[in-house]
């Protein structure tokens, strides 16, 4: 099925009521399994440009599965089975304040179409190869969930941002755990989505006992199950506060991925 990307721009208080209605409609639509909603873009997130943010409570209207970053990079966001968690420095897990702003996130109603059982040791590259060999096309947008026992899990978490714009500095901390059970969740985006999202895999991890979480850098899976779901559609909500400039080439994305941008 042809994928669609819809951009909705928040342009100020004058259009506040209208935009609330638009977001409400998109949120309802995104509840269909396999439909995703993304807030902001990776280019905006990486630039440190100050923008308005959606709250965690608003974001949860768009789905029960997702990953993201809190405003001012105050932790990595995970949404699993409808519950939101925040990974703090050192992998510490906390529950988010629902009024807290989200700077960047991709969410949707989780749905998988294929499950692959892994009963031997496999690293991050091996699992990616299995997934890439299974999906319909290299341009497929996929929801990924990996549940199992991990011999090693290496993650990072951003604690805070100092300054604004290109000169901003993030306090990023790295951590690792051995012999840990939990769930990896996230998305696989096509190469043509560079700037809009993260090409390749954007994955977060949370342990079964909810004591450890973070943005996945590396792992070794001992045994488990890899679930794959192909997204049919992704809607992108652009934040307010932009100066109108963007490095995203919409026409190039359409040519590279076969999607329709509107």
N, C-alpha and C positions, 0 to 999 in steps of 0.2 A: 504494500500500500504506500502511496506517495506520502512523504512526510511534509509537514508544513511548519514554518516558523512564523510566529506572529509577534510583532514588536508593538508594545503599548508604551507610550511615553508619558511620564508624569510631568506636567508642565507648570504646576503651581496651584495656589489655593483657590483661584477662580474656578478651576476645573475639578476641584476636590470631590464634589458630589458625583459628577459624571464618572470620574476615575474610580471612585468606590464601586459604582455600579459595574464598570468594566471588569474590575478585579474580581468582584463577586461572581460575575458570569463566567469568567475564565476559570475561577476556582472550582465552580460546579462542573464545568466541562472537563477539567483536569482530573476529576474524580473517576473518570472512565479508566479502567485498567489499561496501562500502556501509554497513556497520555501524560506528558511531563510539562512542568512549568519551571522556568528558570528566572531568578531575580538578578538583574544586572549582568555584566559580562566579565570574563576573566581579565580582559585588558583594563577595564575600569578598576577591578579589584587590585590588580598588580600595580597600577599607577599611584595608588594612594590618594587619588583625587577625592576631596570631601564631597559626599553626596548624601541625599536623604536615604533613609533605610526603611525597609519593611520590618514589622515586629515579628517576633517568633510566633505569637498567637495568630497573626495574619497568615504567616507562611504555612502553618499547620492546616489551614483550610484547603490547601492545594494538594495534599496527599499524605500518605502514611509512611513514606520511604524517601530518604534523601540525605544529602550531605551539603555542607556549606561552611561559611566563616562568619563569626559574629562581627558586628561593627567595631572598628578600631582593632580588629584582629584579636579580640579578647577570648580566644579559644576556637576550637574546631567543633562544628555542629554535626550531630548525627540524628537522623530520625528513623527509628526502627519499630515496626509494628504500631505506628501511630504515636509512639513516645519519643520525646526529644531529650537529647543528652548533650553535654558540653565537655570536650576534652581540654583540660587545663594543662599547664606545664608539668612535665614529669608523668603525663598520662593519667593524672587524677581526674575522676569523673564527677560532674556535678549536674544538677538539673537547671535548665535555663530559666531566667526570669522572663515570663511571657511578654512583658512589655519591652524587653531588650531588643535593640535593633539588629537586623541581619544585613551584612554587607553584600554577601554573594551566596547563592544557594541554588541547587537543582533538586526538585521534589516531584513526586508523582504517586499514584496509587500502584502499589507493587503488584506485578503479575509476571509469572515466569512460564515459559513454554517448554523448557528442556532442563533436566537435572542430570548432572554427570557425577557418578560416584568415584571418588579418589581413594584408593586403598594402599597407596605407596607414597613414599616421600616425594614431594614436588615443590620446587621453588616458585617464586613469583613469575619468572619468565616462562617456566613450563606450563603454569596454569593459564597465562596469557595466550600461549601458543594453542592450547586446547580450546579456549574460548574463540580465538580468531579463526580456528579451523572449523568451528561449528556454526558460526553466524552466517546469515544469507549473503552478506556483502561486506567489504571493508568500509563501506559508507553507512553501515547499520549503527543506529543509536541503541545501546543496550543497557538494561538494568542488570546489575550483577550482585549476587549474594553468595558468599562462601561460608558455610558453617562447618566447624570441625575443630580438630586439635592441632595446634601449631607448635612445632619444635622451637621456633623463634619468631618473634614479631618485633619489627623496628618501626617506630613512629616518630612524628614530630608534632608539636603544638605551638601556636603563636600566642604569646602572653599579652602583648600590648603594642601599640604604635606610638612612637614619639615623633612629633612634627606632622606636616601634611605635604601632599604632593610628591614629586619625584625624590625629594630629599628626606622623606619619612623613613624611619628605621624601625624594623620589627624585632622584638625580642623573641627569637625562635629557640625552643629547647627540644632536644632529641632524647629518646629513651627506648629501652628494649626490655622484652620479657621472654623467658624460656618456658617451654612446656605449659602452654596456656590455651584454654578452650574459649571459643568465642565466635563472633560473626564479623566478616568483612562485608561491607556494603558500599555500593556506589554505581558509577556509570562508565561506560566505554563510549567515547565520542569519536567520530570520523576525523581524518586529517584536515578536511576542509573547514572544520569548526574552530580553527586556531583564531584566538582573539575573542570569539564568542564564549567558548568553553575551554576545557583542557583536552586537547587531542590525545587519544589513547585513554588510559585508565585514571580515574579520580576516585580513590577508595579510602574509606575510613574503617577503623576497627573498634569493636567494643567487646570486652570479655563477658562471659556468661554471668559472672558474679557482679558485673557492673563496677569493677574496681579499677579498670585500666582501659584507656581509649586513646585514639589519636589518628592523625593522617598517616596512611600507610606508605612507608618507604621501601620496605622489604619484608619478606616472610618465607618460612619453610613450612608447608602444610604436611603433616604426618598422615592424616586421613580425614575425610570429610566429604561434603557434597557441594558441588558448584551449580548454582541455579542461574539460568540465563533467560532474560525476557527481552524481546525486541520492541522498542518504543515505536508507536505509530505516528506520534506528533509531539512537537515541543513548542511551547509558547514562551517568549522572552519578554519580561516586563523591564523596561529601562527606567532607571531612577531619575529623579529630578536633580538639579544642581550641576548639570553638565554644561560645558561652554560651547557645545555644538560640534566640537572636533572629535574625530574617531578614526582609529587606524583600521577599523573593520571594513573590508571590501565586500559589500553584500552581493554584488554580481559574481564575484569570484567564488563565494560560498555556494551560490546557486549552481554555478558551472561544475564545481568540484564534487558536490554532494547530490545533485539532482533534486534539491529541495526547492520549495517556493517560499520566498520571503515577502511578507506583506504587512 
